[in-house]
Amino acid sequence: MSELRSKVIQLYKHLQFLGREYPGPNGPQKFRQQVRDAFMKNKDVQDPNKIKALLAQGRYVAKEVEALYSLKKYRSMKQRYSQE
């Protein structure tokens, strides 16, 4: 059980770190609050299978946010070096 707990804490910290650059007005604060709310909503889950499913969902969200950042960086680089 402590193995799952450490994975949950690690995912939480990773998502909070990713929230630093979230775009939009109040983006970082809003994203971090949503992450916190999602984790607090599921804090009483005890079933290991349910916890693993929630971890998988959290990892998916992290990958999507990372993809969003990559796309944003790609677009800014393309705009910066385009011939137009």
Distance bins in CASP14 RR format, pairs under 12 A and 6 or more apart:
PFRMAT RR
TARGET T0000
AUTHOR 0000-0000-0000
RMODE 2
METHOD distances of the structure
MODEL  1
1 7 0 0 0 0 0 1 0 0 0 0 0
1 8 0 0 0 0 0 1 0 0 0 0 0
1 45 0 0 0 0 0 1 0 0 0 0 0
1 46 0 0 0 0 1 0 0 0 0 0 0
1 47 0 0 0 0 0 1 0 0 0 0 0
1 48 1 0 0 1 0 0 0 0 0 0 0
1 51 0 0 0 0 1 0 0 0 0 0 0
1 52 0 0 0 0 0 1 0 0 0 0 0
2 8 0 0 0 0 0 1 0 0 0 0 0
2 9 0 0 0 0 0 1 0 0 0 0 0
2 48 0 0 0 0 0 1 0 0 0 0 0
3 9 0 0 0 0 0 1 0 0 0 0 0
3 10 0 0 0 0 0 1 0 0 0 0 0
3 48 0 0 0 0 1 0 0 0 0 0 0
3 51 0 0 0 0 0 1 0 0 0 0 0
3 52 0 0 0 0 0 1 0 0 0 0 0
3 55 0 0 0 0 0 1 0 0 0 0 0
4 10 0 0 0 0 0 1 0 0 0 0 0
4 11 0 0 0 0 0 1 0 0 0 0 0
4 45 0 0 0 0 1 0 0 0 0 0 0
4 46 0 0 0 0 0 1 0 0 0 0 0
4 47 0 0 0 0 0 1 0 0 0 0 0
4 48 1 0 0 1 0 0 0 0 0 0 0
4 49 0 0 0 0 0 1 0 0 0 0 0
4 50 0 0 0 0 0 1 0 0 0 0 0
4 51 1 0 1 0 0 0 0 0 0 0 0
4 52 1 0 0 1 0 0 0 0 0 0 0
4 53 0 0 0 0 0 1 0 0 0 0 0
4 54 0 0 0 0 1 0 0 0 0 0 0
4 55 1 0 0 1 0 0 0 0 0 0 0
5 11 0 0 0 0 0 1 0 0 0 0 0
5 12 0 0 0 0 0 1 0 0 0 0 0
5 43 0 0 0 0 0 1 0 0 0 0 0
5 45 0 0 0 0 0 1 0 0 0 0 0
5 46 0 0 0 0 0 1 0 0 0 0 0
5 48 0 0 0 0 0 1 0 0 0 0 0
5 51 0 0 0 0 1 0 0 0 0 0 0
5 55 0 0 0 0 0 1 0 0 0 0 0
6 12 0 0 0 0 0 1 0 0 0 0 0
6 13 0 0 0 0 0 1 0 0 0 0 0
6 51 0 0 0 0 0 1 0 0 0 0 0
6 55 0 0 0 0 0 1 0 0 0 0 0
7 13 0 0 0 0 0 1 0 0 0 0 0
7 14 0 0 0 0 0 1 0 0 0 0 0
7 48 0 0 0 0 0 1 0 0 0 0 0
7 51 0 0 0 0 1 0 0 0 0 0 0
7 52 0 0 0 0 1 0 0 0 0 0 0
7 54 0 0 0 0 0 1 0 0 0 0 0
7 55 1 0 1 0 0 0 0 0 0 0 0
7 56 0 0 0 0 0 1 0 0 0 0 0
7 58 0 0 0 0 0 1 0 0 0 0 0
7 59 0 0 0 0 1 0 0 0 0 0 0
8 14 0 0 0 0 0 1 0 0 0 0 0
8 15 0 0 0 0 0 1 0 0 0 0 0
8 38 0 0 0 0 0 1 0 0 0 0 0
8 39 1 0 0 1 0 0 0 0 0 0 0
8 40 0 0 0 0 0 1 0 0 0 0 0
8 42 0 0 0 0 1 0 0 0 0 0 0
8 43 0 0 0 0 1 0 0 0 0 0 0
8 45 0 0 0 0 1 0 0 0 0 0 0
8 48 0 0 0 0 0 1 0 0 0 0 0
8 50 0 0 0 0 0 1 0 0 0 0 0
8 51 1 0 0 1 0 0 0 0 0 0 0
8 52 0 0 0 0 0 1 0 0 0 0 0
8 54 0 0 0 0 1 0 0 0 0 0 0
8 55 1 0 0 1 0 0 0 0 0 0 0
8 56 0 0 0 0 0 1 0 0 0 0 0
8 57 0 0 0 0 0 1 0 0 0 0 0
8 58 0 0 0 0 1 0 0 0 0 0 0
8 59 0 0 0 0 0 1 0 0 0 0 0
9 15 0 0 0 0 0 1 0 0 0 0 0
9 16 0 0 0 0 0 1 0 0 0 0 0
9 39 0 0 0 0 1 0 0 0 0 0 0
9 43 0 0 0 0 0 1 0 0 0 0 0
9 55 0 0 0 0 0 1 0 0 0 0 0
10 16 0 0 0 0 0 1 0 0 0 0 0
10 17 0 0 0 0 0 1 0 0 0 0 0
10 55 0 0 0 0 1 0 0 0 0 0 0
10 58 0 0 0 0 0 1 0 0 0 0 0
10 59 0 0 0 0 0 1 0 0 0 0 0
10 62 0 0 0 0 0 1 0 0 0 0 0
11 17 0 0 0 0 0 1 0 0 0 0 0
11 18 0 0 0 0 0 1 0 0 0 0 0
11 35 0 0 0 0 1 0 0 0 0 0 0
11 38 0 0 0 0 0 1 0 0 0 0 0
11 39 0 0 0 0 1 0 0 0 0 0 0
11 42 0 0 0 0 0 1 0 0 0 0 0
11 51 0 0 0 0 0 1 0 0 0 0 0
11 52 0 0 0 0 0 1 0 0 0 0 0
11 54 0 0 0 0 1 0 0 0 0 0 0
11 55 1 0 0 1 0 0 0 0 0 0 0
11 56 0 0 0 0 1 0 0 0 0 0 0
11 57 0 0 0 0 1 0 0 0 0 0 0
11 58 1 0 1 0 0 0 0 0 0 0 0
11 59 1 0 0 1 0 0 0 0 0 0 0
11 60 0 0 0 0 0 1 0 0 0 0 0
11 61 0 0 0 0 1 0 0 0 0 0 0
11 62 1 0 0 1 0 0 0 0 0 0 0
11 63 0 0 0 0 0 1 0 0 0 0 0
12 18 0 0 0 0 0 1 0 0 0 0 0
12 19 0 0 0 0 0 1 0 0 0 0 0
12 32 0 0 0 0 0 1 0 0 0 0 0
12 35 1 0 0 1 0 0 0 0 0 0 0
12 36 0 0 0 0 1 0 0 0 0 0 0
12 37 0 0 0 0 0 1 0 0 0 0 0
12 38 0 0 0 0 1 0 0 0 0 0 0
12 39 1 0 1 0 0 0 0 0 0 0 0
12 40 0 0 0 0 0 1 0 0 0 0 0
12 42 0 0 0 0 0 1 0 0 0 0 0
12 43 0 0 0 0 0 1 0 0 0 0 0
12 54 0 0 0 0 0 1 0 0 0 0 0
12 55 0 0 0 0 0 1 0 0 0 0 0
12 58 0 0 0 0 1 0 0 0 0 0 0
12 59 0 0 0 0 0 1 0 0 0 0 0
12 61 0 0 0 0 0 1 0 0 0 0 0
12 62 0 0 0 0 0 1 0 0 0 0 0
13 19 0 0 0 0 0 1 0 0 0 0 0
13 20 0 0 0 0 0 1 0 0 0 0 0
13 32 0 0 0 0 0 1 0 0 0 0 0
13 35 0 0 0 0 0 1 0 0 0 0 0
13 36 0 0 0 0 0 1 0 0 0 0 0
13 39 0 0 0 0 0 1 0 0 0 0 0
13 62 0 0 0 0 0 1 0 0 0 0 0
14 20 0 0 0 0 0 1 0 0 0 0 0
14 35 0 0 0 0 1 0 0 0 0 0 0
14 39 0 0 0 0 0 1 0 0 0 0 0
14 55 0 0 0 0 0 1 0 0 0 0 0
14 58 0 0 0 0 1 0 0 0 0 0 0
14 59 0 0 0 0 1 0 0 0 0 0 0
14 61 0 0 0 0 0 1 0 0 0 0 0
14 62 1 0 1 0 0 0 0 0 0 0 0
14 63 0 0 0 0 0 1 0 0 0 0 0
14 65 0 0 0 0 1 0 0 0 0 0 0
14 66 0 0 0 0 1 0 0 0 0 0 0
15 22 0 0 0 0 0 1 0 0 0 0 0
15 28 0 0 0 0 0 1 0 0 0 0 0
15 31 0 0 0 0 1 0 0 0 0 0 0
15 32 0 0 0 0 1 0 0 0 0 0 0
15 33 0 0 0 0 0 1 0 0 0 0 0
15 34 0 0 0 0 1 0 0 0 0 0 0
15 35 1 0 1 0 0 0 0 0 0 0 0
15 36 0 0 0 0 1 0 0 0 0 0 0
15 37 0 0 0 0 0 1 0 0 0 0 0
15 38 0 0 0 0 1 0 0 0 0 0 0
15 39 0 0 0 0 1 0 0 0 0 0 0
15 55 0 0 0 0 0 1 0 0 0 0 0
15 57 0 0 0 0 0 1 0 0 0 0 0
15 58 1 0 0 1 0 0 0 0 0 0 0
15 59 0 0 0 0 1 0 0 0 0 0 0
15 60 0 0 0 0 0 1 0 0 0 0 0
15 61 1 0 0 1 0 0 0 0 0 0 0
15 62 1 0 1 0 0 0 0 0 0 0 0
15 63 0 0 0 0 0 1 0 0 0 0 0
15 64 0 0 0 0 0 1 0 0 0 0 0
15 65 1 0 0 1 0 0 0 0 0 0 0
15 66 0 0 0 0 0 1 0 0 0 0 0
16 22 0 0 0 0 0 1 0 0 0 0 0
16 28 0 0 0 0 1 0 0 0 0 0 0
16 29 0 0 0 0 0 1 0 0 0 0 0
16 31 0 0 0 0 1 0 0 0 0 0 0
16 32 1 0 1 0 0 0 0 0 0 0 0
16 33 0 0 0 0 0 1 0 0 0 0 0
16 34 0 0 0 0 0 1 0 0 0 0 0
16 35 1 0 0 1 0 0 0 0 0 0 0
16 36 0 0 0 0 1 0 0 0 0 0 0
16 38 0 0 0 0 0 1 0 0 0 0 0
16 39 0 0 0 0 1 0 0 0 0 0 0
16 62 0 0 0 0 0 1 0 0 0 0 0
16 65 0 0 0 0 0 1 0 0 0 0 0
17 28 0 0 0 0 0 1 0 0 0 0 0
17 31 0 0 0 0 0 1 0 0 0 0 0
17 32 0 0 0 0 1 0 0 0 0 0 0
17 35 0 0 0 0 0 1 0 0 0 0 0
17 62 0 0 0 0 1 0 0 0 0 0 0
17 65 0 0 0 0 0 1 0 0 0 0 0
17 66 0 0 0 0 0 1 0 0 0 0 0
17 69 0 0 0 0 0 1 0 0 0 0 0
18 27 0 0 0 0 0 1 0 0 0 0 0
18 28 0 0 0 0 1 0 0 0 0 0 0
18 31 1 0 0 1 0 0 0 0 0 0 0
18 32 0 0 0 0 1 0 0 0 0 0 0
18 34 0 0 0 0 0 1 0 0 0 0 0
18 35 0 0 0 0 1 0 0 0 0 0 0
18 58 0 0 0 0 0 1 0 0 0 0 0
18 59 0 0 0 0 0 1 0 0 0 0 0
18 61 0 0 0 0 1 0 0 0 0 0 0
18 62 1 0 0 1 0 0 0 0 0 0 0
18 63 0 0 0 0 1 0 0 0 0 0 0
18 64 0 0 0 0 1 0 0 0 0 0 0
18 65 1 0 1 0 0 0 0 0 0 0 0
18 66 1 0 0 1 0 0 0 0 0 0 0
18 67 0 0 0 0 0 1 0 0 0 0 0
18 68 0 0 0 0 1 0 0 0 0 0 0
18 69 1 0 0 1 0 0 0 0 0 0 0
18 70 0 0 0 0 0 1 0 0 0 0 0
19 26 0 0 0 0 0 1 0 0 0 0 0
19 27 1 0 0 1 0 0 0 0 0 0 0
19 28 1 0 1 0 0 0 0 0 0 0 0
19 29 0 0 0 0 1 0 0 0 0 0 0
19 30 0 0 0 0 1 0 0 0 0 0 0
19 31 1 0 1 0 0 0 0 0 0 0 0
19 32 1 0 1 0 0 0 0 0 0 0 0
19 33 0 0 0 0 0 1 0 0 0 0 0
19 34 0 0 0 0 1 0 0 0 0 0 0
19 35 1 0 0 1 0 0 0 0 0 0 0
19 36 0 0 0 0 0 1 0 0 0 0 0
19 61 0 0 0 0 0 1 0 0 0 0 0
19 62 0 0 0 0 1 0 0 0 0 0 0
19 65 1 0 0 1 0 0 0 0 0 0 0
19 66 0 0 0 0 0 1 0 0 0 0 0
19 68 0 0 0 0 0 1 0 0 0 0 0
19 69 0 0 0 0 1 0 0 0 0 0 0
20 27 0 0 0 0 1 0 0 0 0 0 0
20 28 1 0 1 0 0 0 0 0 0 0 0
20 29 0 0 0 0 0 1 0 0 0 0 0
20 31 0 0 0 0 1 0 0 0 0 0 0
20 32 0 0 0 0 1 0 0 0 0 0 0
20 35 0 0 0 0 0 1 0 0 0 0 0
20 65 0 0 0 0 0 1 0 0 0 0 0
20 69 0 0 0 0 0 1 0 0 0 0 0
21 27 0 0 0 0 1 0 0 0 0 0 0
21 28 1 0 0 1 0 0 0 0 0 0 0
21 31 0 0 0 0 1 0 0 0 0 0 0
21 32 0 0 0 0 0 1 0 0 0 0 0
21 65 0 0 0 0 1 0 0 0 0 0 0
21 66 0 0 0 0 0 1 0 0 0 0 0
21 68 0 0 0 0 1 0 0 0 0 0 0
21 69 1 0 0 1 0 0 0 0 0 0 0
21 70 0 0 0 0 0 1 0 0 0 0 0
21 72 0 0 0 0 1 0 0 0 0 0 0
21 73 0 0 0 0 1 0 0 0 0 0 0
22 28 1 0 1 0 0 0 0 0 0 0 0
22 29 0 0 0 0 1 0 0 0 0 0 0
22 30 1 0 0 1 0 0 0 0 0 0 0
22 31 1 0 1 0 0 0 0 0 0 0 0
22 32 0 0 0 0 1 0 0 0 0 0 0
22 33 0 0 0 0 0 1 0 0 0 0 0
22 34 0 0 0 0 1 0 0 0 0 0 0
22 35 0 0 0 0 1 0 0 0 0 0 0
22 61 0 0 0 0 0 1 0 0 0 0 0
22 64 0 0 0 0 0 1 0 0 0 0 0
22 65 1 0 0 1 0 0 0 0 0 0 0
22 66 0 0 0 0 0 1 0 0 0 0 0
22 68 0 0 0 0 1 0 0 0 0 0 0
22 69 0 0 0 0 1 0 0 0 0 0 0
22 72 0 0 0 0 0 1 0 0 0 0 0
23 30 0 0 0 0 0 1 0 0 0 0 0
23 31 0 0 0 0 1 0 0 0 0 0 0
23 65 0 0 0 0 0 1 0 0 0 0 0
23 68 1 0 0 1 0 0 0 0 0 0 0
23 69 0 0 0 0 1 0 0 0 0 0 0
23 71 0 0 0 0 0 1 0 0 0 0 0
23 72 1 0 0 1 0 0 0 0 0 0 0
23 73 0 0 0 0 0 1 0 0 0 0 0
23 75 0 0 0 0 0 1 0 0 0 0 0
23 76 0 0 0 0 0 1 0 0 0 0 0
24 30 0 0 0 0 1 0 0 0 0 0 0
24 31 0 0 0 0 1 0 0 0 0 0 0
24 68 0 0 0 0 0 1 0 0 0 0 0
24 72 0 0 0 0 0 1 0 0 0 0 0
25 31 0 0 0 0 0 1 0 0 0 0 0
26 32 0 0 0 0 0 1 0 0 0 0 0
26 33 0 0 0 0 1 0 0 0 0 0 0
26 34 0 0 0 0 0 1 0 0 0 0 0
27 33 0 0 0 0 1 0 0 0 0 0 0
27 34 0 0 0 0 1 0 0 0 0 0 0
27 35 0 0 0 0 0 1 0 0 0 0 0
27 65 0 0 0 0 0 1 0 0 0 0 0
27 68 0 0 0 0 0 1 0 0 0 0 0
28 34 0 0 0 0 0 1 0 0 0 0 0
28 35 0 0 0 0 0 1 0 0 0 0 0
28 65 0 0 0 0 0 1 0 0 0 0 0
29 35 0 0 0 0 0 1 0 0 0 0 0
29 36 0 0 0 0 0 1 0 0 0 0 0
30 36 0 0 0 0 0 1 0 0 0 0 0
30 37 0 0 0 0 0 1 0 0 0 0 0
31 37 0 0 0 0 0 1 0 0 0 0 0
31 38 0 0 0 0 0 1 0 0 0 0 0
31 61 0 0 0 0 0 1 0 0 0 0 0
31 62 0 0 0 0 0 1 0 0 0 0 0
31 64 0 0 0 0 0 1 0 0 0 0 0
31 65 0 0 0 0 1 0 0 0 0 0 0
31 68 0 0 0 0 0 1 0 0 0 0 0
31 69 0 0 0 0 0 1 0 0 0 0 0
32 38 0 0 0 0 0 1 0 0 0 0 0
32 39 0 0 0 0 0 1 0 0 0 0 0
32 65 0 0 0 0 0 1 0 0 0 0 0
33 39 0 0 0 0 0 1 0 0 0 0 0
33 40 0 0 0 0 0 1 0 0 0 0 0
34 40 0 0 0 0 0 1 0 0 0 0 0
34 41 0 0 0 0 0 1 0 0 0 0 0
34 58 0 0 0 0 0 1 0 0 0 0 0
34 61 0 0 0 0 1 0 0 0 0 0 0
34 65 0 0 0 0 0 1 0 0 0 0 0
35 41 0 0 0 0 0 1 0 0 0 0 0
35 42 0 0 0 0 0 1 0 0 0 0 0
35 58 0 0 0 0 1 0 0 0 0 0 0
35 61 0 0 0 0 1 0 0 0 0 0 0
35 62 0 0 0 0 1 0 0 0 0 0 0
35 65 0 0 0 0 1 0 0 0 0 0 0
36 42 0 0 0 0 0 1 0 0 0 0 0
36 43 0 0 0 0 0 1 0 0 0 0 0
37 43 0 0 0 0 0 1 0 0 0 0 0
38 45 0 0 0 0 0 1 0 0 0 0 0
38 54 0 0 0 0 1 0 0 0 0 0 0
38 57 0 0 0 0 1 0 0 0 0 0 0
38 58 0 0 0 0 1 0 0 0 0 0 0
38 61 0 0 0 0 1 0 0 0 0 0 0
39 45 0 0 0 0 0 1 0 0 0 0 0
39 51 0 0 0 0 0 1 0 0 0 0 0
39 54 0 0 0 0 1 0 0 0 0 0 0
39 55 0 0 0 0 0 1 0 0 0 0 0
39 57 0 0 0 0 0 1 0 0 0 0 0
39 58 0 0 0 0 1 0 0 0 0 0 0
39 61 0 0 0 0 0 1 0 0 0 0 0
41 54 0 0 0 0 1 0 0 0 0 0 0
42 50 0 0 0 0 1 0 0 0 0 0 0
42 51 0 0 0 0 1 0 0 0 0 0 0
42 53 0 0 0 0 0 1 0 0 0 0 0
42 54 1 0 1 0 0 0 0 0 0 0 0
42 55 0 0 0 0 0 1 0 0 0 0 0
42 57 0 0 0 0 1 0 0 0 0 0 0
42 58 0 0 0 0 0 1 0 0 0 0 0
43 51 0 0 0 0 0 1 0 0 0 0 0
43 54 0 0 0 0 0 1 0 0 0 0 0
44 50 0 0 0 0 0 1 0 0 0 0 0
44 51 0 0 0 0 0 1 0 0 0 0 0
44 54 0 0 0 0 0 1 0 0 0 0 0
45 51 1 0 1 0 0 0 0 0 0 0 0
45 52 0 0 0 0 0 1 0 0 0 0 0
45 53 0 0 0 0 1 0 0 0 0 0 0
45 54 1 0 0 1 0 0 0 0 0 0 0
45 55 0 0 0 0 0 1 0 0 0 0 0
46 54 0 0 0 0 0 1 0 0 0 0 0
47 53 0 0 0 0 1 0 0 0 0 0 0
47 54 0 0 0 0 1 0 0 0 0 0 0
48 54 0 0 0 0 0 1 0 0 0 0 0
48 55 0 0 0 0 0 1 0 0 0 0 0
49 55 0 0 0 0 0 1 0 0 0 0 0
49 56 0 0 0 0 0 1 0 0 0 0 0
50 56 0 0 0 0 0 1 0 0 0 0 0
50 57 0 0 0 0 0 1 0 0 0 0 0
51 57 0 0 0 0 0 1 0 0 0 0 0
51 58 0 0 0 0 0 1 0 0 0 0 0
52 58 0 0 0 0 0 1 0 0 0 0 0
52 59 0 0 0 0 0 1 0 0 0 0 0
53 59 0 0 0 0 0 1 0 0 0 0 0
53 60 0 0 0 0 0 1 0 0 0 0 0
54 60 0 0 0 0 0 1 0 0 0 0 0
54 61 0 0 0 0 0 1 0 0 0 0 0
55 61 0 0 0 0 0 1 0 0 0 0 0
55 62 0 0 0 0 0 1 0 0 0 0 0
56 62 0 0 0 0 0 1 0 0 0 0 0
56 63 0 0 0 0 0 1 0 0 0 0 0
57 63 0 0 0 0 0 1 0 0 0 0 0
57 64 0 0 0 0 0 1 0 0 0 0 0
58 64 0 0 0 0 1 0 0 0 0 0 0
58 65 0 0 0 0 1 0 0 0 0 0 0
59 65 0 0 0 0 0 1 0 0 0 0 0
59 66 0 0 0 0 0 1 0 0 0 0 0
60 66 0 0 0 0 0 1 0 0 0 0 0
60 67 0 0 0 0 0 1 0 0 0 0 0
61 67 0 0 0 0 0 1 0 0 0 0 0
61 68 0 0 0 0 0 1 0 0 0 0 0
62 68 0 0 0 0 0 1 0 0 0 0 0
62 69 0 0 0 0 0 1 0 0 0 0 0
63 69 0 0 0 0 0 1 0 0 0 0 0
63 70 0 0 0 0 0 1 0 0 0 0 0
64 70 0 0 0 0 0 1 0 0 0 0 0
64 71 0 0 0 0 0 1 0 0 0 0 0
65 71 0 0 0 0 0 1 0 0 0 0 0
65 72 0 0 0 0 0 1 0 0 0 0 0
66 72 0 0 0 0 0 1 0 0 0 0 0
66 73 0 0 0 0 0 1 0 0 0 0 0
67 73 0 0 0 0 0 1 0 0 0 0 0
67 74 0 0 0 0 0 1 0 0 0 0 0
68 74 0 0 0 0 0 1 0 0 0 0 0
68 75 0 0 0 0 0 1 0 0 0 0 0
69 75 0 0 0 0 0 1 0 0 0 0 0
69 76 0 0 0 0 0 1 0 0 0 0 0
70 76 0 0 0 0 0 1 0 0 0 0 0
70 77 0 0 0 0 0 1 0 0 0 0 0
71 77 0 0 0 0 0 1 0 0 0 0 0
71 78 0 0 0 0 0 1 0 0 0 0 0
72 78 0 0 0 0 0 1 0 0 0 0 0
72 79 0 0 0 0 0 1 0 0 0 0 0
73 79 0 0 0 0 0 1 0 0 0 0 0
73 80 0 0 0 0 0 1 0 0 0 0 0
74 80 0 0 0 0 0 1 0 0 0 0 0
74 81 0 0 0 0 0 1 0 0 0 0 0
75 81 0 0 0 0 0 1 0 0 0 0 0
75 82 0 0 0 0 0 1 0 0 0 0 0
76 82 0 0 0 0 0 1 0 0 0 0 0
78 84 0 0 0 0 0 1 0 0 0 0 0
END
